[in-house]
Amino acid sequence: MKIELSTEEYRDLLDVLHIADIVISGHRREEDTRTERHRALIQKLNALAQGEGLSRLFNFNTGTQKYVPTKEFEESTLAHTLIDEFGDHLFWDELISRLSVRDTAQMTGGLERLNSLSDSDRQHLEGPVRQRYIEEFSANGLANLEVVERSATGWGAPTRTSD
């Protein structure tokens, strides 16, 4: 397969690859074996910058045997801005969704009961709760959010991250 790109298109591709690399690896302490092929492909395409007049964007780290972005790349890429915007959107969306499910489950007698409802019944109950959170967080951000200690065990299981 042969793909022809202008230098400008290749530079944009490097930004897209950097976004992918951050999504694949940026939150992990150790490399995920499931993404070895993806990371190898990103490295292969980063290495090509050396022959395209873009060598200033990556340095080869002899210790890790990987091409790493230079300060110039980091300062000129749109990747971090886009990732930050996505992360911010994801944070609010997940917070609103999880709180809405929690509150609606409490109103209906538990998560199992909530999950047994039809999609339209569930949306009918969850919609106003979701809207309340959207309005609250749009107006006040996290300013009014508090953790309330309860004497009984809390609702749901603790959240686990990938690491």
N, C-alpha and C positions, 0 to 999 in steps of 0.2 A: 504494500500500500504506500502510496506517495501522496502527501498532503502539502500543498503550496500555501505559504503564508507570507504576508509582507512582514517587515520588521515590526511595524506597529501592531499588527495582528498577533505576532508572536509575543510581543511585550504584554498585550492584553491576556494572552493565554497564560503567561507566567503569573499574572495576578489571579486568574481563575484557579490555577494549580495551587497557588499559595493559600487561597481560601479552602480548597479541598484538603490540603495538608493540615491546616489548622483544625478543620472539622474532624478529620480522621485521627489526628494525633495530639492536638493541642491541649486536650484535657486529661491526657493519660500520663501516668508516671513511668509506665513501661510500654514498650512497643507491643501492639496487638498483632498476633500472628495472622489473623484474618485479613489484615490490610497490607501484608508484605508486598504483594504484587502491585498494589496501588502506589505504595511509597516508592517502590523501585521504578515505576513508570514516571512518577514525578521527578525523581532524581535523574533519570535519563533525559527528560525534557529540560530540566534545569541545566544539565551539563551542556546541552546544545547552545546555550547562551554564549559560551566561550567562542564559538565560531560565527556568531551572528552580530558581532560588534557590541554585545551586551555583557561582556565579561565583567564589567564594573558592578553588575547586579548580584553576582554570586562569588563566594570564595570557596575553595575546596579545603575542607578540614581534614588534614591527614590523620588525625586521631580517630575520628569517627568514619572516615572514608565517605563523607557526604558533602554535597554542595549546600552551603548555607547562605541565606540572603545577607547581603551587605547592608550597612547603615543606609546607603543611597537607595537601595531597593525598599527597605522598610519605610523610609521617609517619603517615597514617591508612589507607593502602591495604594490603591483604593481598598485593598483587601481588608485591612483592619477596621476601617470606617464601616464597611458593609457588614463585617462580622459583628461589630459592636451594635449596629442598628438591629441586626437580626436577633442577637442575644437579648437586647432590650425588649423587642417585640415578643420574643418567645417567653421571657420571664413574666411579663404582664399577662399574656394569654394563658400560660400554664397556671399562674397564681389564681386568676379569675376562674378558670375551669375547675381546678381542684377544690377551691373554696365553694364554688357553686354546687359541685357534686356532693361535697361533705354536708353542706347545709340542707340540700334537697333530700339527701339520704336520711338525715336526722328528722326532717319533717314527715317523711313517708314511712318511718319505722325501720330504717336500716338500708344498707347498700344492696343487699340481696333483693329486698322488696322493690327498691328503685330500679334495679336492673331487670326486674320482671315486668315492668311497665312497657307498653308499646312506645315506639319512638315519639309519636305525636303527644301522648300523655306525658312522657318524660320531658319533652321540650316545653310543653305547656307549664309544667311545674318549675322546671329549671330556668326558663327564660327570664322571668321577673327577678329571680335571685341573681342571675348572671348580670342583668342590666343594673341592679343595685350596686354590684361591685364595680362594674365599668364606670358608672357615674361617680362613685366614691373615689376610686383610684385616679380617674381623670381629673377630678377637682383637687385632691389632696395627696396624691402619691401614697407613700407609706406613712405619712404623718399620723394618721389615726389608727394604724395597725398595731395591736398589742397581743402579747401572748398571755392568756389567762390560765392560771394554774387551777386545775380541778382536782377534787379529792379522789375521783374514780379514774380508772384507766382511760386515757385519751382515745379518741375515735381513730380508727385506721392504724395501719402499720407505719413505722418510721420509714422515711424515704431513703433509698439506697442509691448511691451514685455508681458510675461504671468502675471506679477504682476502689 
